Amino acid sequence: MMEAVQRYGGYVAQSTGDGIFALFGAPVAHEDHPQRAVLAAIRMQAEVKLYADKLRRGGPEYPSAGGSQHWRGGSARDPDR
């Protein structure tokens, strides 16, 4: 994730166990820093998808998540939706 931020000129201000806090436009300002932040986010989403696909396939370096773990979307108003 940090690589995606740095690739687009962002600065990782803080790294936690399950997330990062990144700045774009500081300490170096770029005219297109909002676009850079969006591109970094898109790249992170793609990286997470690739990682999830590898986990689903399993293998020696990516043990399968296995089981019957399913996610069902819903909303706070209508959890059955």
C-alpha positions as CSV (number, residue, x, y, z in Angstrom):
1,M,0.0,0.0,0.0
2,M,2.8,2.4,0.9
3,E,4.4,1.8,-2.5
4,A,1.2,3.0,-4.2
5,V,1.2,6.2,-2.2
6,Q,4.9,6.8,-2.9
7,R,4.5,6.0,-6.6
8,Y,2.1,8.9,-7.0
9,G,4.1,11.4,-5.0
10,G,2.3,11.0,-1.7
11,Y,3.8,10.9,1.8
12,V,3.0,8.1,4.3
13,A,2.6,10.1,7.5
14,Q,1.6,7.2,9.7
15,S,1.4,3.4,9.4
16,T,-0.8,1.4,11.7
17,G,-1.4,-2.4,11.9
18,D,-4.3,-2.3,9.4
19,G,-4.0,1.0,7.6
20,I,-1.9,4.0,6.6
21,F,-2.4,7.7,6.8
22,A,-1.1,9.3,3.6
23,L,-0.8,12.9,2.5
24,F,-0.8,14.3,-1.0
25,G,0.3,17.8,-1.6
26,A,2.5,17.9,1.5
27,P,5.4,18.2,2.1
28,V,5.8,18.8,-1.7
29,A,2.8,20.4,-3.4
30,H,1.7,19.3,-6.8
31,E,-0.9,20.9,-8.9
32,D,-2.6,17.6,-9.5
33,H,-2.4,16.1,-6.0
34,P,-6.1,15.2,-5.8
35,Q,-5.7,13.2,-9.0
36,R,-2.6,11.5,-7.6
37,A,-4.5,10.5,-4.4
38,V,-7.3,8.9,-6.5
39,L,-4.8,7.1,-8.7
40,A,-3.0,5.7,-5.6
41,A,-6.4,4.6,-4.2
42,I,-7.3,2.8,-7.4
43,R,-3.9,1.1,-7.4
44,M,-4.4,0.0,-3.8
45,Q,-7.8,-1.5,-4.6
46,A,-6.2,-3.4,-7.5
47,E,-3.5,-4.7,-5.3
48,V,-6.0,-5.9,-2.6
49,K,-8.0,-7.7,-5.3
50,L,-4.9,-9.5,-6.6
51,Y,-4.0,-10.5,-3.1
52,A,-7.5,-11.7,-2.4
53,D,-7.4,-13.8,-5.6
54,K,-4.1,-15.4,-4.6
55,L,-5.6,-16.2,-1.2
56,R,-8.6,-17.9,-2.8
57,R,-6.4,-20.0,-5.0
58,G,-4.2,-21.0,-2.1
59,G,-0.7,-22.4,-2.5
60,P,2.4,-22.7,-0.4
61,E,2.9,-19.0,0.0
62,Y,-0.8,-18.0,0.3
63,P,-2.7,-20.5,2.5
64,S,-6.3,-20.8,1.5
65,A,-8.8,-18.9,3.6
66,G,-11.0,-22.0,3.3
67,G,-14.2,-22.6,5.1
68,S,-17.5,-21.1,4.2
69,Q,-16.7,-17.5,4.7
70,H,-19.1,-15.4,2.7
71,W,-19.9,-11.8,2.7
72,R,-23.4,-10.5,2.0
73,G,-23.9,-6.9,1.4
74,G,-26.5,-4.9,3.2
75,S,-27.1,-1.6,4.7
76,A,-27.7,-0.2,8.2
77,R,-31.3,0.4,7.3
78,D,-32.0,-2.9,5.6
79,P,-29.6,-5.7,6.7
80,D,-31.4,-8.2,4.4
81,R,-30.7,-6.2,1.3
